[in-house]
Amino acid sequence: MTEEARLQEHLRRLERLLEVNRSMSAILDLKDLLHHILEVGAELVDAESCSILLYDEESQQLYFAAGPPSLLSRAQNIPVPLDNSLAGWVFTHNEPLITHDAPQDPRYFPGIDRNLQHQTVSLVAVPLRLQDRVTGVLEAINKRHGYFNQQDIETLEILAAQAAIAIHNAQMLQKAQTAYEELQRLDKMKSDFIAITSHELRTPLSLILGFATHLREILDGDAQRYIEMIIRNALRLKELVEDLSHLENFQRRSSVVQRRPFNVVLTLRELVQELSALADTHGVTLEFKAPDTIPLIEGDRKKIALALRQVVKNAIQFNRPEGKVWIHLHSIPGFVKITVEDTGIGIPAKDLPHIFERFYQVESHLTRRHGGMGLGLSIAKTMIEAHGGQIWAESEEGKGSVFSIVLPVTQRQVNAGQVLLPPDPTA
């Protein structure tokens, strides 16, 4: 071959290799991509076929992962040992290999040819590497014209690098998909458990509260005190079950937001009155301030009231004796803003980004002094966002917290997009 012919052949190979490189982003299916790489490899090194063998950590052997369809279907079930095989030698030594008379090579493994009724005469093989780690072998068999040479090794090494990246990406994607499916399965199990548990607890709780309330009317003395304790704890359990039910209904999208204009000032006043007994129990003072004119809000009054209740209740429960909770209502063009500020224990900076997550609790379950399941703020966030609103928190540990809620006045504001954003906690 003349120098000019060699140069032309080299340019032809480079063009085909560049084409393969471009195809890696165009061909999304791994099987199709590897088939294309092997076809080009066989063409460029003038071989009968190319194959890819990958290492199986469990069996500590190589197996055929890609190759000619006519051979792959039969070869996939034939393991290739690391010892006494040409591919195994390439894998363990991390070096390319050329043999012009494979059956006479002491490293030759006859099991493949025998099972496939095929004859390997010559072979060139290179390791598949990923970040200095050998993951498999790319081999070409039976040169059609002449002998395999160093240029064939260099060509296959380029293709091997491309194949190794494609295989690694596909494996990572498969692992991510498997993990995602497992998370979905676990999430469904959790959702089913919550739904069944909350449903099954309702009836016995109703019976306990019904009979306990009746006994309170007819008993006195110490029995009255015990009945009050039963009722108080049954109501607490009922509240937990309702929290589970509210959250699960929204997660399953079985809860519908019924939008009607309502008076948010009146809703907050009723809420303050409802929670005044809880505030007294904790020695906390509740204060509510609102301007004279606040527009009606178009939304689901019960769901917004539930969200506000969760936030105010948290401010009371995580407060100090003789602490205060201020509820302020502000009117912003197209929106209303509600702030709930407390003089409580505050939230550590590391916990602040997670407080709206389901079941997240700042206190350890072994040392915590406050009740609940870590659902209140998650419910509040779910309800507020279902109305196109926003909720965020600012806090300094040991000095209290401020929760801000912004709600659109009408559905039109929701469709226009969010215009009020929470402050950046890292600023």
C-alpha angles and dihedrals in degrees: 000000000000123000090252091051091050090051092050091049090050091051091048091054092048091051092051092046091052089050090054090049091053092047091059090077095039100048107065099178111085094211092053092045094051090045089054092048092050093046091053091045093054090047096049097046092038093237132151091240147336129225138186122219121192129199119250110208094199097056093025089225138108123254133190109260100168137011145111108336091231091059102028096067090059099033097053092078095050113089117213114216121227090226120063097013132101093227090047091054091052090048097048096040095040090222135118120251138202125191124176095190108034100178090057093051110101089221092058115123108208095190095089097050092043094052095042095041088233133131122225111201106164130013141184120191136177131187122255106230132192116183093335091312120115111228102169148321135275113205138178122199136205113011108226096211126022124334136313111262144181092279089058089053092051091048093050092046090058091048091045091055091052092046092048091054092047092049093046092050091049092049092050090048091050091050091049091048091049091049091048092051090049091051090050090050092049091045090053091049089051092047092048091048092050093047094049094043095049091046095048094047095054098074099048090043091053090050093048092050092044096052093039091053090049092049090050089062095053104034131070141177118033091347089062090055092050092048090051089053090051092049093046094052093041089054089050090052090046089054091052091050090050091050090053091048095048093050095044093049090056093044090054090042089233091125115084124208106230106201118209130146112264140169110256092188091059090045092054093046090053089048092052090050091048094051097040092095091053090048091051090050090055094041092244127143118224119208126182126190129179134165120253094255124042122161121241114262121231104223150086104303096198094051095046090047089052091052093048090047091055092052096045092043090053090050089054098044096046094046133100128253108277088016126143138229119199120197113194127184121202133183118225122178104278093357145063122219124206121192124192111195125182140181092224136129095288129221124276113245092240091057099043096085091053105044094100093054119108114266092000113147126183092209122067113252087236097053106025120125098191126077131229138083100258093259104110100085092039089056091047092051092047093051095045094048090047085065093049091256134127136230129189140160136224119192146163117204111250094011106069139255141266120212116195125198124187119191128183114239094220139016088250090068089053092053090048090061137245114307101168116069131186116253118265105259090207094055 
